[in-house]
Amino acid sequence: MKKLLYTIVIAILLASCTNTSQNLANIELIEKYIKAVETEDYETMESLLAENYLGLGPSYGDSIRKPVALGNWKDNITNLYESISYNKSRNISVNVPDGENKGEWVSNWAELNIKYKDGRGEVTTWANTIYKIENEKIIESITFYNEADVLRQLGYVFINQNDL
C-alpha cells in the first residue's frame, strides 16, 4: 500500500512538472515573438507563426492570415511606426482541456508605447493578446486594445453623424 501511495504521488508530481514545463515553453515562445516585433525581426516572426495562422481583432470581425499579417507588419514598420515597446508586459499560460477553445494558450498583457514616424505622435495604450500554441507555433491570436483611445491620442476627433 505504501509503494502504491508513493507511486501515485510521484506520478502526480511528474504530470504537474510536464504541464509546468509546457507552460514555460509556451511563454518563452510568446516572449520571443514579442521581442521579434520590438526589434522588427520579420524572419523570427515568420518562423513562429504557423502556416495556417489566424489573427483576430482588435475590432469585432477583424481577421488576418499569416502572409497578410507579416506584410502589414513590414509596411507599418517601414511607413508608420518608428518604434513599438512592450512595457509592463506580463504573460500567463493556460491549458483549456475541452470545448470550442481547447488547447494551449498564452495571454499577454502589456502597456504598449508606439512612436509614429513623420511627427504623427506617440501613443500609450493597454493591450491584451491571447495566443493559441500548437506544435511550438502560434496558430491563432486574439488582440484587444482601445482603438478610439489611440486615435484620440493622435489628435483625431470623433463626430457623431447623427449630430450633423
SULTA-V626810 format. One record per pair of residues at least 24 apart in sequence whose ideal C-beta (glycine too) atoms are under 7 Angstrom apart, sorted by the first residue. I is the first residue (numbers start at 1). J is the second residue. If there is no record, write none. Layout:
i=I j=J
i=I j=J
This chain:
i=19 j=95
i=22 j=104
i=23 j=93
i=26 j=93
i=26 j=104
i=26 j=106
i=26 j=133
i=27 j=91
i=27 j=93
i=27 j=106
i=29 j=133
i=29 j=136
i=30 j=91
i=30 j=106
i=30 j=108
i=30 j=131
i=31 j=91
i=33 j=138
i=34 j=86
i=34 j=89
i=34 j=108
i=37 j=84
i=38 j=84
i=38 j=85
i=38 j=86
i=40 j=77
i=42 j=70
i=42 j=73
i=42 j=74
i=45 j=70
i=45 j=73
i=46 j=70
i=48 j=137
i=48 j=138
i=49 j=137
i=49 j=138
i=50 j=134
i=50 j=137
i=50 j=138
i=50 j=139
i=52 j=139
i=53 j=138
i=53 j=139
i=53 j=140
i=54 j=140
i=55 j=141
i=55 j=143
i=56 j=141
i=56 j=142
i=57 j=142
i=57 j=143
i=57 j=144
i=58 j=143
i=58 j=144
i=58 j=145
i=58 j=147
i=59 j=147
i=80 j=116
i=80 j=117
i=81 j=114
i=81 j=115
i=81 j=116
i=81 j=117
i=82 j=115
i=82 j=116
i=82 j=117
i=83 j=115
i=84 j=112
i=84 j=114
i=85 j=113
i=86 j=110
i=86 j=112
i=87 j=111
i=87 j=113
i=103 j=132
i=103 j=134
i=104 j=132
i=104 j=133
i=105 j=130
i=105 j=131
i=105 j=132
i=106 j=131
i=106 j=133
i=120 j=154
i=121 j=153
i=121 j=154
i=121 j=155
i=123 j=150
i=123 j=153
i=123 j=154
i=125 j=149
i=125 j=150
